[in-house]
Amino acid sequence: MISRLRNQNHGTIPLVARYDHYERTVGPRLPHLFQRDYGSGPTVIGTTSLRQWLKALFVRMELRDRAGEPIHLTPHDFRRIFSTTAVQDGLPLHIASKILGHRHLTSTEPYVAVFQDDLIRTYRTFVDNRRTGRPPQEYREPTDAEWEEFEEHFTLRRVELGSCARPYGSRCEHEHACLRCPVLRVDPAQLDRLAAIITNLEERIVEAEERGWPGEVAQLTVTVKAARDKLARHTPTGPSTAHGLTLLPHPTTRALQDAKGG
């Protein structure tokens, strides 16, 4: 179809505007794949005509699935075929997502019909290629002592308010002052405990001020500020339920808004 369009239009695909029946508006001029010259100029082929043509084409080709049933193809399936073929040929999933116009990778994943054996084969090829450019000693089997040290690192990352996100092999740069540390990942279940710690710190500041300990006041003030920032960052804002979930309004299309007069 691309070749036909280019041959008829001096090597280019015409830009055609398409009417969206759901949004009830005319979209921008784009190089739509399914278009034809219809008297006054190029126009987008309707989905009803495409479905009828595809149905007739598969009847003539007598294509059937593994169960022996006739294959049915819709215009939307071309997106799935393209994305699956592109990803299997090595196109990164996030680039395929951009080409398809998706905002999130989770919207693209159902389009890509990559089987488990393809994933394993692609992963092994990637690892083999990666290892050819690295020193071979990096891929030796770890000793029991090294493995125990590795596991101990992640065990020690569990702290009172959640977990420490510092990478393996790095030391604690804040001398275990977790409230001040930017890599502390607060467990949402511990937010009440964090609030109680802030209250206790504020009481200690008052006591330090009464006893004339300015150095103590200074360091406690820094700790309180860091703790308040963490609490604010993990506390839900806006309309919420009893479980801390933010309530969002139901999405509406422009057609529905027009029908309601809004």
C-alpha positions as CSV (number, residue, x, y, z in Angstrom):
1,M,0.0,0.0,0.0
2,I,2.9,2.3,0.7
3,S,4.4,1.6,-2.7
4,R,1.0,2.3,-4.4
5,L,0.6,5.6,-2.6
6,R,4.2,6.7,-3.4
7,N,3.9,5.6,-7.1
8,Q,0.7,7.7,-7.5
9,N,2.1,10.8,-5.7
10,H,5.6,11.2,-7.0
11,G,7.4,9.2,-4.3
12,T,5.5,10.7,-1.3
13,I,2.5,9.8,0.8
14,P,-0.2,12.5,0.8
15,L,-1.1,14.2,4.1
16,V,-4.8,13.6,4.8
17,A,-7.1,14.8,7.6
18,R,-9.3,12.1,9.2
19,Y,-12.6,12.6,10.9
20,D,-12.8,11.0,14.4
21,H,-16.3,9.6,15.0
22,Y,-15.6,9.2,18.7
23,E,-14.2,12.7,19.4
24,R,-16.4,14.2,16.6
25,T,-13.6,16.4,15.3
26,V,-11.3,16.4,12.3
27,G,-7.7,15.5,13.2
28,P,-4.5,17.0,11.8
29,R,-3.2,16.1,8.3
30,L,-1.1,12.9,8.6
31,P,0.4,10.3,6.1
32,H,-2.4,7.8,6.8
33,L,-1.6,4.3,5.5
34,F,-5.2,3.4,4.4
35,Q,-6.1,6.2,2.0
36,R,-7.3,6.4,-1.6
37,D,-8.0,9.0,-4.3
38,Y,-11.7,9.6,-4.1
39,G,-12.8,12.1,-6.7
40,S,-11.9,15.4,-5.1
41,G,-8.5,14.1,-3.8
42,P,-7.0,11.6,-1.3
43,T,-9.2,10.6,1.6
44,V,-8.9,8.1,4.4
45,I,-10.6,4.8,3.8
46,G,-13.4,4.0,6.3
47,T,-13.0,1.2,8.8
48,T,-16.1,-0.5,7.4
49,S,-14.7,-0.7,3.9
50,L,-11.4,-2.0,5.3
51,R,-13.0,-4.7,7.3
52,Q,-15.0,-5.9,4.2
53,W,-11.9,-5.9,2.0
54,L,-9.9,-7.8,4.6
55,K,-12.6,-10.4,5.1
56,A,-12.9,-10.9,1.3
57,L,-9.1,-11.2,1.0
58,F,-8.8,-13.9,3.6
59,V,-11.7,-15.8,2.1
60,R,-9.9,-15.9,-1.3
61,M,-6.6,-16.8,0.4
62,E,-8.2,-19.5,2.5
63,L,-5.9,-18.8,5.4
64,R,-6.8,-20.7,8.6
65,D,-5.4,-20.8,12.2
66,R,-4.1,-23.9,14.0
67,A,-7.6,-24.9,14.9
68,G,-8.7,-24.9,11.3
69,E,-10.9,-21.8,11.7
70,P,-10.8,-18.9,9.2
71,I,-8.4,-16.1,10.2
72,H,-10.1,-12.8,10.8
73,L,-8.0,-9.6,10.6
74,T,-9.0,-6.0,11.5
75,P,-7.2,-2.8,10.6
76,H,-6.0,-2.4,14.2
77,D,-4.2,-5.7,13.9
78,F,-1.6,-4.1,11.6
79,R,-0.3,-2.2,14.6
80,R,0.2,-5.4,16.5
81,I,1.9,-7.1,13.6
82,F,4.2,-4.1,13.1
83,S,5.2,-3.8,16.8
84,T,5.7,-7.5,17.2
85,T,7.9,-7.8,14.1
86,A,9.9,-4.6,15.0
87,V,10.6,-5.8,18.6
88,Q,11.6,-9.3,17.5
89,D,14.0,-7.7,15.0
90,G,15.7,-5.8,17.8
91,L,13.8,-2.5,18.1
92,P,13.8,-1.5,21.8
93,L,10.3,-1.6,23.4
94,H,10.4,2.0,24.5
95,I,11.0,3.2,20.9
96,A,8.2,1.0,19.6
97,S,6.0,2.6,22.3
98,K,6.8,6.1,21.0
99,I,6.1,5.0,17.4
100,L,2.7,3.6,18.4
101,G,1.9,6.8,20.3
102,H,1.6,5.2,23.7
103,R,2.4,7.2,26.8
104,H,3.4,4.2,28.9
105,L,5.2,1.0,28.2
106,T,2.4,-1.0,29.9
107,S,0.1,0.1,27.0
108,T,2.6,-1.3,24.4
109,E,3.3,-4.7,26.1
110,P,0.0,-6.3,25.1
111,Y,0.7,-5.3,21.4
112,V,3.9,-7.3,21.3
113,A,3.3,-11.0,20.9
114,V,6.8,-12.1,21.8
115,F,6.9,-15.7,23.0
116,Q,8.9,-16.9,25.9
117,D,11.5,-18.7,23.8
118,D,12.1,-15.5,21.9
119,L,12.7,-13.6,25.1
120,I,15.2,-16.2,26.4
121,R,17.1,-16.3,23.1
122,T,17.2,-12.5,22.9
123,Y,18.4,-12.3,26.5
124,R,21.1,-14.9,26.1
125,T,22.4,-13.1,22.9
126,F,22.5,-9.9,24.8
127,V,24.5,-11.4,27.7
128,D,26.9,-13.2,25.3
129,N,27.6,-9.9,23.5
130,R,28.0,-8.1,26.7
131,R,30.5,-10.6,28.1
132,T,32.7,-10.4,25.0
133,G,33.6,-6.8,25.9
134,R,34.3,-7.4,29.6
135,P,37.2,-9.0,31.5
136,P,36.5,-12.8,32.0
137,Q,37.2,-12.6,35.8
138,E,34.0,-10.5,36.2
139,Y,31.9,-13.6,35.4
140,R,33.5,-16.1,37.7
141,E,31.5,-18.0,40.3
142,P,31.5,-16.1,43.7
143,T,32.9,-17.8,46.7
144,D,30.8,-18.7,49.7
145,A,32.3,-15.8,51.7
146,E,31.6,-13.3,48.9
147,W,28.0,-14.6,48.6
148,E,27.4,-14.3,52.3
149,E,28.8,-10.7,52.2
150,F,26.5,-9.9,49.3
151,E,23.4,-11.2,51.2
152,E,24.5,-9.4,54.4
153,H,24.5,-6.1,52.5
154,F,20.9,-6.4,51.7
155,T,20.0,-7.6,55.2
156,L,21.6,-4.6,56.7
157,R,19.7,-2.3,54.3
158,R,16.5,-3.0,56.3
159,V,16.1,-0.2,58.9
160,E,13.5,1.0,61.3
161,L,11.5,3.2,58.8
162,G,11.9,1.2,55.6
163,S,15.0,0.3,53.6
164,C,18.3,1.9,52.6
165,A,18.8,2.1,48.8
166,R,22.6,2.5,48.8
167,P,24.2,0.2,46.2
168,Y,26.2,-2.9,47.0
169,G,29.8,-2.3,47.9
170,S,29.2,1.3,49.1
171,R,29.5,2.3,52.7
172,C,27.0,4.4,54.7
173,E,28.1,8.0,54.0
174,H,25.7,9.5,56.7
175,E,27.0,7.4,59.6
176,H,23.6,5.6,59.8
177,A,21.7,8.9,60.4
178,C,18.9,7.5,58.2
179,L,16.5,10.4,58.8
180,R,18.9,12.8,57.1
181,C,19.9,10.3,54.3
182,P,18.4,10.9,50.8
183,V,18.6,7.2,49.9
184,L,16.2,6.2,52.7
185,R,13.1,4.6,51.3
186,V,10.3,5.0,53.8
187,D,7.8,2.2,54.2
188,P,4.3,3.7,53.9
189,A,3.3,1.5,56.9
190,Q,5.8,3.4,59.0
191,L,4.5,6.9,58.3
192,D,2.8,7.0,61.8
193,R,6.1,6.0,63.4
194,L,7.9,8.7,61.4
195,A,5.4,11.3,62.6
196,A,6.0,10.2,66.2
197,I,9.7,10.5,65.8
198,I,9.3,14.1,64.5
199,T,7.2,14.9,67.6
200,N,9.9,13.4,69.8
201,L,12.6,15.5,68.1
202,E,10.6,18.7,68.5
203,E,10.3,18.0,72.2
204,R,14.1,17.4,72.4
205,I,14.7,20.7,70.7
206,V,12.6,22.5,73.3
207,E,14.5,20.8,76.1
208,A,17.9,21.7,74.4
209,E,16.9,25.3,74.1
210,E,15.9,25.4,77.8
211,R,19.2,23.9,78.9
212,G,21.3,26.1,76.6
213,W,22.6,23.5,74.2
214,P,22.8,25.4,70.9
215,G,24.9,22.7,69.2
216,E,22.2,20.1,70.1
217,V,19.5,22.5,68.8
218,A,21.3,22.9,65.5
219,Q,21.7,19.2,64.7
220,L,18.2,18.3,65.9
221,T,16.8,21.1,63.7
222,V,18.5,19.6,60.6
223,T,17.2,16.2,61.4
224,V,13.6,17.4,61.9
225,K,13.7,19.2,58.6
226,A,14.8,16.1,56.8
227,A,12.2,14.0,58.6
228,R,9.4,16.5,57.7
229,D,10.5,16.4,54.0
230,K,10.3,12.6,53.9
231,L,6.9,12.6,55.6
232,A,5.5,15.2,53.2
233,R,6.9,13.3,50.2
234,H,5.2,10.1,51.2
235,T,1.9,11.5,52.5
236,P,-0.9,11.5,50.0
237,T,-2.5,14.9,49.2
238,G,-5.9,15.8,47.8
239,P,-9.1,13.9,48.1
240,S,-8.4,10.5,49.4
241,T,-10.0,7.4,50.8
242,A,-9.4,5.8,54.2
243,H,-6.6,3.8,52.7
244,G,-4.7,6.9,51.4
245,L,-5.7,6.4,47.8
246,T,-6.3,9.5,45.6
247,L,-9.7,9.6,43.9
248,L,-9.6,10.6,40.3
249,P,-12.7,11.6,38.2
250,H,-14.0,9.2,35.5
251,P,-12.5,10.1,32.1
252,T,-15.0,11.4,29.5
253,T,-14.7,11.7,25.8
254,R,-15.5,14.8,23.9
255,A,-18.5,13.0,22.3
256,L,-19.9,12.2,25.7
257,Q,-19.4,15.8,26.8
258,D,-21.2,17.1,23.7
259,A,-24.0,14.7,24.3
260,K,-24.4,16.1,27.8
261,G,-24.2,19.6,26.5
262,G,-20.9,20.2,28.4
